[in-house]
Amino acid sequence: MNPYRIRTWSHISALLREIDSPSDILDFGAGDGWFAGQVKSLLPESGVVAVDVVARKNALLTPVIYKPKDPLPFADNSFDLSYAIDVLHHCHSPEFYLQELMRVSRRYILIKDHICRNRLDFLMLFVLDELGNRRFGIPSPGNYQRGWQWGRTLEKNGWQQVRLIWPCESHSGLLGAATNHLQYVSLYEYNK
């Protein structure tokens, strides 16, 4: 099993254990469905819907397919929890899909992604992205979050950060020492 995923899941699952059990969950950019499977195991009473731009062979969960640059094919407030794990920076417009996650979410949004504060951060993230995603045909457009801009967007729209894990220890050893400060997990709750 991929050690990156296991370490990342340990942080995500800790946050999910702290919230009221959501009944409807959206996995945005589900990929092969591994994280959706983990969420379903942790929250067996919850319904998990996966969405992606392509269906992968041997995916653990068949995703709802949408076209890149299109809005998500769900009504407003469809999900108690929406999450995106290492996905937003692959989108043509992370801010557009952040708005979409806010639109379809009633209560919680969880984001695991990267923070880029300077040119060296950008270079490290881009190299890691290419190494980790090229073999799957996933583009690396370099749309990394600058500072904490996505958090500011959420907060301007009534979402309050409940927890932040940063740096997030997703890598180990020398790679972790060099790059964990680029990783974070953040949980937001809608402040009615």
C-alpha positions, 0 to 999 in steps of 0.5 A: 500500500502507498505510504503517502496515502496511509499517512494522509488518511491518518490525518483525514480520519482523525478530523472526520472522527471529530465531526457529527456523522454526515449522511451524504458525502461527496468525494470530489476527484475520487480517482481510483476510489481508495479514499472513498473506500476508507471514508465508507469504512470509517462512516458505514452509515454514510452514503459516499458519492464519487465524482471525477472527470474520468473513470479509472479501470479497476476503480473501487467506486464508480464515479459520476463523470463531469466535464472539466470546466463544467459545474458539478452535476448536483443540486445546491446543498446536496451533501453534509460533507464534501472533500477534495484530496490533492485535487484542487490544484489539478483543476483549470480553476481551483477557485471555481471548484472551491465555489462549487464545493461550497454550493453543493455542501450543507455543513462541512468541507475538507481539503487536503492539498498544498500551500505554495509561498515562494518559487522554491515551493512551486518548483518542489510541488511541480516536480512531485506532481509530475513524478506522482501523476504523469503515469496516470495521465493526470495533468499538473497545471501548477495551480497551487494555492498561494498562501492561504487564499482558498481559506480566505475564499471559504471564510468570505462565504460563511465557512469557518475553519474548524481544524488545520493540520499544517505541516501535514506529515504525508511524506517520511524521511528526507522527502518529508523533511523537505516537503511536509511544510507544503502539505495541509489538511483543513476542515471547514464548517458552514457558519449559519 
